[in-house]
């Protein structure tokens, strides 16, 4: 297929595009996880920043994306010391180090909020949008690649647009996207999504062609990690989740055809694998943010009705499998903007069952998704709050211990609260599952300790609870603040949350 006239007229190199970006600009890009993010222009921009810094000149930009992105974007700009601000989510080591050293300002957002914050004027809009696409037409239709993210809002609000036309991406991606931008209050109608497979928008983003100032052709694939088979803990957590869902079904509390949302990583893939292989699980639908390789097991087992997602975060092997079956998958997969994939109205109406990973949980049902020992940012809250607060059932999962047993994932009080006990309904570790619905704080604590805590920490947490019931100023949520963070303090002082025996004993 010959390039369209606009591509021919506005084609430039990545270096030429990067030269047009000025110090202090606010840049917004496509991308949601390492999928569908621009690659060539950020690498050229990082090289430009390094050259300017070598001349003693200042060069830093602010960066908005859909969520985390690939190393060519986040990593290259962080290593070049070219970022002064980042939002709304990240998972790159260099970015994380810059945030925790105070070098990079970071705002951690619920992912469903950011696009409307931009349109409402609550946060500065971007001056330049850079998106990856598989096609651009003369009348300004931009067909995105492997993620939706916030590209539609970025493209509509930015002063100017650069497009990376990625020729390594299959043209068959045209038609996967469903692009819809809601109106602002008080004129916002209900969102007509009644099933994960409903399409309500267009397969492209329409922009004024005059805003497109440059088109860079690339052939760089998404840099996603290889698929890792679930480990024993992940498989045990998945088995606990499936047993719970089958129990709910038997009790008549789980209507048929409720869709699922599954987070990222080993545990999420293990749950999808369990859904694909368990003889008592019927075909399911997904209304989620991220589609990983685990979805192929569902498809191959004829257990997937429909998958609505915001990104195709597939391993290199998964990308090959996707391309080989792209025409058939177009009828099974929809890629949405994150404002739709994470929309609270839709999540609650559809009755989505949410399954997300916790960094830390406490005995009263609060969850920390973001901070290590209270201050060190890991990645961000992402979409877990969008789903948890509005889900039919909200499930949080994590292995019970980390660092070879020196960290307990369950503590007396979380060092940072992202999801409180009012939203968290079910906690799961490889040890077991605690259904917290309708339980008072003390009953929650007893159940979490019994079902979810690693044996090495059961006695310590029971002692904390019993001490609180005797000494706390109130017995409703019997915290003793003088000791609520003893686990964390001990870890910072000794490298372990365990109580060490005195030397010579």
N, C-alpha and C positions, 0 to 999 in steps of 0.2 A: 504494500500500500504506500503510495507516495505521500509525503508530508503535506499537511494542509498549508494554505497560503500564509496563515499567521505564524506557523512554525518556521517557515522559510524566512519570513520578514524579520522575525524577532529572535532568531537563533543567535546565541552568544556562548562564550566559554564560561565555565564556572568562575574563573579568575576575573573576567570582565564583570560578571554579576556581583561578585564579592567587592570589587572596587567601588561599586555604587552605594554600598552600605556604610553609613557614617558612624563615628563614635557617638555613643549615647542613644542609639536607636532602640526601639522596642520591636523585636522580631517575633513573629508567630509562624509556626510550621505545622505541617501535617505530621502524623505519626501517633500511634497508640501502642505502647510496648515496641519492641524492635520490629515494627511492621509499618510500611508505607511512609517512612520518614525521608526527608531529603538528605542526600549524602555528599554530592559533589560540591555544592555551594558552601555548606558548612566547613568542609575540609579546606576549601580555598580561603574562606573567611578566617579560619584559624591560622593558616599560613600568613595571611596578610597581617593579622594581629601580632604574630611573632615578629614579623619584619618591622612593624611600626614600633613595637616595644624595644627592639634592638637599636632603633634610632632615638630612643628616649621619649617617644610620643605615646600618649595615652590612647588606648582603644579598648572599650568594653561595650557590650550590648546587654539588653534584657531579653530573656527568652521565654516565650509561652509555647507550650506544645499541648497535645491531647493528654498524654501521660508520660511514662518513661519512653525513651527512644533508643536508637542504636548508638554505638560508640562513635561513629563518624560524625554525629551531631553533638551529643552531650560530652563525650569523652574528649574529642578534639578541641572544642571550645574551652573546656575546663583546663586542659593541659596547657593551652595557649594563654591562660589567664585573661580570657576575653569575655568573661561573664561577670556582671555585677548583680544580677537578679534572675531568679528562676521560679517558675510555677507551671503546673500545679502538682506534679508528681515526678519522681526520678528514681532510678535504680543503678546509677553509674557510680563506681567507686570514687573517681576524681571529683565528680559533682558532690557526692556525699562528704568527702574530705573537705572540700571548699565550704560547704554549708556549716559543718561542725567546727571549722576553724574560724568562722566568722567572715571569711573572704567573700562568700556568695550569700546574698539575702535570698531566703526561700519562704514562700507562702504555700502552706499545705491546704488544699481545697478538697471538698467533696466534688467529685468530677462532674456531677450533673449541674453544678452551680456556675461553673466558670463562664460558659458561653453567654448565659443571661446576665451575669455580672458585667461582661463587656458591653453588651447591648444596652444595659441600663445606665452605663457610664459610671459604675461604681469603682472600676479600676481603669487605668490608662489603656486606651486601645493601641493596637500595634500599628506602626508606620509601614512595615514591610511584611508581607506574607510570602512564605516559600513552601510550596507543596509539591509532592510527588504525584505524577499522573501517568496514565497510559495513553491518553488522547486529549488533544485540545482542538476545538473546532473554530472556524473563522468567526462564528457569532458568539463566542465566549463560553461554550460548554466545556467544562473541565471534568474529565472522567478520572476519579481518584484510583489509587492502586490498592494496596492490601489493608488499608485502615480508613475508618471514617474520622475518628477523633473529633476535633472542633474545626475542621477545615472549612466548612461552609460559612461559619461565623467569621473566622479569620479572613477569608477571601472577600466577604462582603464588607467588612469594616476597615480593612487596611487601605492605605493610600495607593500602594502599588503592589504588584504581584510578580514573583518569579516562579516559573514552573520548571521542575525537573521532569522531563519526559523520559521515563525509564523504559528503554527498549528491551530490557531483559524480562520485564513483566509481561505476562500474556495479555493480549488484547481481549481475550475472553473474560477478563475482569469487568469489562463494560457490561452492565446489567446486574451485577451483584449488589451495587449500592442502592440504598433508598434514602435520599437526601431530603430532609424536612426541617425547616427552621420555624419554631412556633412564634406566633405573634406575642407581643408584650401585653401584660395586664393594663387596663381592665378589659381588653378586647380579645383575650385568648380563648378560643373555643376548646372543647374537650378534644383530646388526642385520639383519633379513631383507630387505635390498635387494640383489637379484641382477641387476637391470636398471634403467637410469635411470627407467623408467616404473613401477616398483613403488611401490604405496602401502601404508604400514604404520601410518598413524595416522588422525586425524580431520580433517575440513575446517574445524574451528574449535578455539578454545581454551576449555576449560570452566573457569569460576571460580565461587567462592561469590558469588552475587549481592549479598550484604550488603557485600562489599568494594568494590563499585562505588559511589562516593560522588557522582559527577557525570558527566553526559553532555552534551557540547557539540556541537551540530550545526554543520557547516561546509560550504562549497562551494569549497574551495581546491584546485586541482590540484597534483600534484607539479611542482615547479619544476626541470625537467631542461633541460640545454642543447640547442640544436638539433643535429641530426645533421650531422657534418662528413664530407664524402667523404674517403677516405684519400688522403694525399699520396703523392708518388713514392717517398719512402723507405719508407713503410709498405707500399706495394704491392711494392716490391723485397724487403722482409723476408718478406712473405707468400709471394712466389714461391719464395724460398729454403726456407722451411718446407715448402711443398708438394712441392718437388723432393726434399727429404730423406725425407718420408713415403712418396712413391712409390718411392724407392730402397729404403727399408726393406721395403716391401711386396714388391718384386721379389726381395729377398734372403730372403723368408720369415720375417722377424723382426717382422712387424706383423700379428697376428691380425685377422680381420675383426670388425667391430662393437665395437671398443674405443671408449669414449666420450671426448670431449674437454672440457677445461676451458680457458676463454679469459678472460684478464683484461679490464680496462676500457680503452677509448680507441681511437685511430685504428688502431693496429697490430692490435688484436684484431678490429675490424670488417673490416679488410683481409683477415685470414686467413679469416674466415667468408665474405666475399665471394668469395675465391678458391675455397673449398670449393664454393660454390654454382655457380660458372661453369666450373671445370676439368672437361674431358670424362672424365678418368680417375679422378675422385673419386666414390665411391659415396655413397649416403645415410648420414648420420652421426647419432649421438646426442650430446647434451651432458649432462655432469654437472658443473655449474659453479655459481658464486656469483651471477653477474650476467648477465641476458639483455638485450642491446642491440638496436638496430635491425637489425644485420647478420643476425639470425636470420630476418627476414622474407624476405631473399634466398634463404636455404636453403629456407624453406617454399614460396615461389613457384616455385623450381626443382625442387620435390619431392625435396629432398635432406635433409630432416630427419625422422628416425624419431621422436625424442622429446627433449624438453628438460627437464631437472631443474635448477632454479635456486633462488636465495634471494630474488631481487628482479626486478621488471620495470622496468629502468632505461631507459625509452623516451623518445625526443625527443618534443616536442609533436606532430609529424607521426606518429611511431610510436604515440603514445597513441591518436590518431584511428584509425589502421589497426587497432590491437588491438581497440578497441571495436567496429569494424565487423565484425570476424570472431571475436568473443569466444566464440560457441558452438562453432565449429569448433576454435578454439585450445585449448579446455578438454581436448580429447583429445590434445593435443600437448605441453602444458606443465604441470609440477607446480611449485608454490612450496613450499619446505621451510624449516624452521628451520635457521639456519646451522650448528648443531651436527650436523645431518645432511648438509647440502650440502657441508660441509668435513670430514666425518668421516674420519679416517685409515684406519679399518678398511674402510669402504666404498670409498674411493678406491683402496686397494691391491687389494681383491678384484676390483673392476670393471676394473682395469687402465687407469685414466684417463691420458690423455696431456695433460700440463699445459703451458700456454703463458702465461708471465707476462712482464711488462715489468721490465727492470732500470734502475736509475738509473746504475749504474756497475759495471763488471766488471774483474777483473784478469787478468793473463796466466797465472795458475796455476789459474783456474777458480772464483774466489770472486765472489759477487755482493752488491752493496749496493743495497737497495731503498728505503732510508729517509732517509739523511742526506747532506746536501751538505757537502763538505769536512770530514766527520767529526763535526760537532757540530750542524748546523742540520737540525732535523726537517722533512721534507716532509709526508708523509701518514701513513705507518706501514707495517708489514709486511703487514697485511691477512691474506688467506688464502693468499698465495703460498707460505708455508712449509708449510701444511697439505697443499697439493698437491705441491709440489716434492719433499718428503722421501718421499712415498708413491706417486708416480706411476710408471706403466709406463715412460714417458720424460718427463724434465723438461727443458723448453725455456725459455730466457730470451732475450728479444728487446729490442733498443734500436737507435736510429740511432747510428752510430759517432761522430758529433760533435754538439756543441751550441754555442749562443752564437756562431753564424757561424764555427765552426771553432776557437774559442778553448778549448773543452773537448773532450778526448778521452773517450769513454765507456769506453775500455779504458785502464787505468793499470797501473803496476808492482804496486801493492798497493792494494786498496780501502781507503778511509778509514774505513769501517764495514762489518763483515761480517754480513749477515743469512742468507745461504745459502752454506755452504762447499763446497769442491771435492768433498766426499764425496756431496753431493746433486745438484749441478749436472751435467747430462749433455750438454747441447747449448747452444751460444751462437750467436746469430744477429744480424747487422746487415745493412744494405743492401749491404754489401760482400761478404758470403758467410756461410757456416755452418761451425762447427767442432764435430765430433762427438768429445767428450772421453772417451767410455766406454773404460775399460781402458788409458788412456794415463798414463804417468808424468808428474810435474810439468813436466819440461823439454820433453817431447814435446807436452804440452798447450800450453805457452807458445809453442813454435814454430808450432803449428797455429793458435792464436788470432791471433797476429801476422800470419800469412800470409792467413788467411781473413776475419777480422773487423775488423781495424784500418784506419782511414782512411789513405790514402797519406801524408798530412802527418805521421803519427805512427809509421809503421812503422820508420823508421830509429832513432828515439829509443828505442823499446821494444826493438828488437833490440840496440842498444848497451847498454841496461840489463841485458838477459839475458846478453849476452856478458861484460860487466863482472863480473856475479855469478858466472859460471862460472869466472872467473879469480881473483876476490878474496873471494867469500863463504866463511865458515868451514865450510860444508857445501855440497856440490854437488847434494844431493837436491832441495831447494827453494832455489835460490841467490839468496836475498834479501841485499842489502847495506843494513842498516837505516839507515845514514847517508844513503842516497839513495832509499829506498823511497817517500818522499813528496815527491820533488822536483817532480813534476808539480803537486801540490796547493799546495806552497809557492810555486811560480812563479806560479800562478794568483792566489793571495792577494796577492802582491807586485806583479804587473804586469797582472792582468786577463786573462792568457792562459797556457795550458799550453805554448805554443810557445816555443822558444828564439829570442829576438830577436837580429838582427844588431847589432853595436855601431854606434853613430851614426857616420856618415861612411864606412861600409864599402860 
